[in-house]
Amino acid sequence: MSARAPGPAPAWRRWIPGSTVILFLLLSGVLWMASIAADAIGQAVLVVVFLAVAAFVPLAWLGERIRARPLWALRVRDDPEAVTSAVRDALRDRLPTQLAAKDGPEGLFRRCETLLRVDDPGCWIGVQRSSDQSGTTVLLLPRSRDRRSIDALRARIHSRLESS
């Protein structure tokens, strides 16, 4: 790969998909509107119940959603072709399957120039040009709950990108 620009070394970061945030806001809004509607019809007990549920359920749902479906991103200051080559090298023994972006998961993966499905551990890996055109982003969405294997795979991709 080409020489890196000076700055901090790339590291995996946890991203939160926009759909998760929108659903959180929608759930909170619906529960608040339900409490307002209960107040309008004079049901004080329902007002308290909806407010109590609105204070706890959306936050619990958001925490569980983020824990259960982490989205990992690694921003690299290289062109997508070089990053894709390094990712393929890191995954060589795992036999990744290349897919069209439309055949992968919804959301950010639809903009990926390269989308790979790995079966062991189960995950989606996408490579896309960063929105500001200053580099490339590698996305990793686990399908497997085996955290140790996913962490090892992330470390392997990271080390391959660093050594190239």
C-alpha positions in Angstrom: 0.0 0.0 0.0 1.0 3.6 -0.3 2.8 5.6 2.4 0.5 6.7 5.2 -0.2 10.3 6.1 1.1 11.3 9.5 -1.4 11.1 12.3 -2.8 8.5 14.7 -2.7 4.9 13.6 -6.0 3.5 12.4 -8.0 1.5 15.0 -11.3 -0.3 15.0 -14.1 1.8 16.2 -17.6 0.8 17.1 -20.3 2.6 15.1 -24.0 2.8 15.7 -26.1 2.4 12.6 -28.5 5.3 11.9 -31.5 2.9 11.9 -30.8 2.0 15.5 -30.9 5.7 16.5 -34.0 6.4 14.5 -35.8 3.4 16.0 -34.8 4.5 19.5 -36.2 8.0 18.9 -39.4 6.6 17.3 -40.0 4.2 20.3 -39.4 7.0 22.8 -41.7 9.4 20.9 -44.5 6.8 20.6 -44.4 6.1 24.3 -44.4 9.8 25.2 -47.3 10.4 22.8 -49.2 7.5 24.4 -48.8 9.2 27.8 -50.1 12.5 26.4 -53.0 10.7 24.8 -53.8 8.9 28.1 -53.7 12.3 29.9 -56.1 13.7 27.3 -58.7 11.0 28.0 -58.2 11.4 31.8 -56.4 8.1 32.6 -53.9 9.2 35.2 -52.7 5.7 35.9 -51.9 5.1 32.2 -50.0 8.4 32.1 -47.7 7.2 34.9 -47.3 3.7 33.3 -46.4 5.1 29.9 -44.0 7.6 31.4 -42.3 4.9 33.4 -42.1 2.6 30.4 -40.8 5.5 28.2 -38.0 6.2 30.8 -36.7 2.6 30.8 -37.7 0.5 27.7 -36.1 2.6 25.0 -32.7 2.8 26.8 -32.8 -0.9 27.6 -33.6 -1.7 24.0 -30.9 0.6 22.7 -28.3 -1.0 25.0 -29.2 -4.5 24.0 -29.3 -3.6 20.3 -25.8 -2.1 20.5 -24.4 -5.0 22.5 -26.0 -7.7 20.3 -25.2 -6.2 16.9 -22.0 -4.3 17.0 -20.8 -2.6 13.8 -17.0 -2.2 13.6 -15.3 0.3 11.3 -11.6 0.8 10.5 -10.7 4.0 8.6 -7.5 3.7 6.6 -5.8 6.4 4.6 -5.3 4.3 1.4 -7.2 3.7 -1.8 -10.0 1.1 -1.8 -8.2 -1.3 -4.2 -5.1 -1.6 -1.9 -7.3 -2.0 1.2 -9.5 -4.6 -0.5 -6.3 -6.5 -1.5 -5.0 -6.5 2.1 -8.3 -7.6 3.5 -8.5 -10.5 1.0 -5.0 -11.5 2.0 -6.0 -11.4 5.7 -9.0 -13.6 4.9 -7.4 -16.0 2.5 -7.7 -19.1 4.6 -11.3 -18.3 5.6 -12.6 -18.5 2.0 -14.6 -15.3 1.8 -17.4 -15.1 -0.7 -17.7 -11.9 -2.7 -21.3 -10.6 -3.1 -22.9 -7.6 -4.8 -23.8 -4.8 -2.3 -27.5 -5.4 -2.9 -27.2 -9.0 -1.7 -25.7 -8.0 1.7 -27.1 -6.3 4.8 -29.0 -3.1 4.6 -27.6 0.3 5.5 -24.0 1.3 5.2 -23.1 -1.9 3.4 -25.2 -0.9 0.4 -22.5 1.7 -0.5 -19.6 -0.7 -0.3 -17.4 -1.2 -3.3 -16.4 -4.7 -2.1 -18.6 -6.9 0.1 -17.4 -10.2 1.5 -19.2 -12.8 3.5 -17.1 -14.9 5.8 -18.7 -18.1 7.2 -16.2 -18.8 10.1 -16.7 -16.7 12.1 -19.9 -15.6 10.4 -19.6 -11.9 9.5 -20.0 -9.4 6.7 -17.0 -7.3 5.7 -17.3 -4.3 3.4 -14.8 -1.9 1.9 -16.0 1.6 0.9 -14.5 4.9 0.0 -14.8 7.3 2.9 -17.5 10.0 2.4 -14.8 12.8 2.6 -12.7 10.9 -0.1 -9.7 11.0 2.3 -9.3 7.2 2.5 -11.2 4.0 2.9 -13.4 2.5 5.6 -13.5 -1.2 6.3 -16.8 -2.3 7.9 -17.3 -5.5 9.9 -20.8 -6.7 11.0 -20.7 -10.0 12.9 -23.3 -12.6 12.3 -21.7 -14.9 14.9 -21.9 -14.3 18.7 -18.4 -15.8 19.1 -16.7 -12.6 20.3 -13.3 -14.1 20.6 -13.2 -15.2 16.9 -14.5 -11.9 15.7 -11.9 -10.1 17.8 -9.2 -12.3 16.3 -10.4 -11.6 12.8 -10.4 -7.9 13.4 -6.9 -8.1 14.8 -5.8 -10.1 11.7 -7.3 -7.6 9.3 -5.8 -4.7 11.3 -2.3 -6.2 11.4 -2.4 -7.1 7.6 -3.4 -3.5 6.8 -0.6 -2.2 9.1 2.1 -4.4 7.6 1.2 -3.7 3.9 
